[in-house]
Amino acid sequence: MAENTSKTVNRIILAAGAMMFCWVAAAFTGALYHVNWSVSELASQYMVAIGMVKPLHTLVDYYTHIKGIEYLICVAFFVAFPVFFKYVNKAPRKATVIK
């Protein structure tokens, strides 16, 4: 009895998974058809839709975005340069020479 029940549950789960797979495949194919089979355009629209990427409509939007990235690069440089300077200018070790 327990074996029949577990087989029935497994078949139900497998059928539900197969139906979900068919739905996802149809939705993905439809979305690709809508963007003329361009995977990069589909990914771009997805990232804009979830808010990961903001569309830049004006030159001011673009300049503000670039300026923010520039500030991040400057902060990274101001942190990395002193560390690199210390690494380059540390005292060399004395090596022993054996005759």
C-alpha positions as CSV (number, residue, x, y, z in Angstrom):
1,M,0.0,0.0,0.0
2,A,2.8,2.4,0.9
3,E,4.7,1.7,-2.3
4,N,1.6,2.4,-4.4
5,T,1.0,5.7,-2.6
6,S,4.7,6.8,-3.0
7,K,4.6,5.9,-6.7
8,T,1.4,7.8,-7.2
9,V,2.9,10.9,-5.4
10,N,6.0,10.6,-7.5
11,R,3.9,10.5,-10.7
12,I,1.9,13.5,-9.6
13,I,5.0,15.5,-8.8
14,L,6.6,14.5,-12.1
15,A,3.4,15.5,-14.0
16,A,3.3,18.8,-12.3
17,G,7.0,19.4,-13.1
18,A,6.4,18.5,-16.7
19,M,3.5,20.9,-17.0
20,M,5.6,23.7,-15.4
21,F,8.5,23.0,-17.8
22,C,6.1,23.2,-20.8
23,W,4.7,26.5,-19.5
24,V,8.1,28.0,-18.9
25,A,9.4,26.8,-22.3
26,A,6.3,28.3,-24.0
27,A,6.7,31.6,-22.1
28,F,10.4,31.8,-22.9
29,T,9.9,31.0,-26.6
30,G,7.1,33.6,-26.8
31,A,9.3,36.2,-25.2
32,L,12.1,35.4,-27.6
33,Y,9.8,35.6,-30.5
34,H,8.5,39.0,-29.2
35,V,12.1,40.5,-29.2
36,N,12.9,38.9,-32.6
37,W,15.0,36.0,-31.1
38,S,17.5,38.3,-29.5
39,V,18.6,36.9,-26.1
40,S,20.6,40.0,-25.2
41,E,17.5,42.2,-25.8
42,L,15.4,39.9,-23.7
43,A,18.0,40.0,-20.9
44,S,18.1,43.8,-21.2
45,Q,14.3,44.2,-21.0
46,Y,14.3,41.8,-18.0
47,M,16.9,43.8,-16.1
48,V,15.1,47.1,-16.8
49,A,11.8,45.5,-15.6
50,I,13.2,44.3,-12.3
51,G,15.1,47.6,-11.7
52,M,18.6,46.3,-12.0
53,V,19.3,48.7,-14.9
54,K,17.8,52.1,-15.4
55,P,17.1,53.4,-18.9
56,L,19.1,56.6,-19.7
57,H,16.8,58.9,-21.7
58,T,18.8,62.2,-21.6
59,L,22.4,63.3,-21.7
60,V,22.1,64.5,-18.0
61,D,21.1,61.0,-17.0
62,Y,24.0,59.5,-18.8
63,Y,26.5,62.0,-17.4
64,T,25.2,61.5,-13.9
65,H,25.6,57.7,-14.3
66,I,29.2,58.1,-15.7
67,K,30.1,60.6,-12.9
68,G,29.0,58.1,-10.2
69,I,31.1,55.4,-11.7
70,E,34.1,57.8,-11.9
71,Y,33.8,58.5,-8.2
72,L,33.8,54.8,-7.4
73,I,36.9,54.4,-9.5
74,C,38.6,57.3,-7.7
75,V,37.8,55.8,-4.3
76,A,39.2,52.4,-5.3
77,F,42.3,54.1,-6.6
78,F,42.7,56.1,-3.3
79,V,42.5,52.9,-1.3
80,A,44.7,50.7,-3.6
81,F,47.5,53.2,-4.3
82,P,48.9,53.5,-0.7
83,V,48.8,49.7,-0.4
84,F,50.6,49.3,-3.7
85,F,53.1,52.0,-2.7
86,K,53.9,50.3,0.6
87,Y,54.4,47.0,-1.2
88,V,56.8,48.5,-3.8
89,N,58.8,50.5,-1.3
90,K,59.3,47.9,1.5
91,A,62.8,47.2,2.6
92,P,64.5,44.3,0.8
93,R,65.4,41.2,2.8
94,K,69.0,40.5,3.3
95,A,70.1,37.3,1.6
96,T,72.8,35.1,3.0
97,V,75.4,34.0,0.5
98,I,77.2,30.7,1.1
99,K,80.6,30.1,-0.3
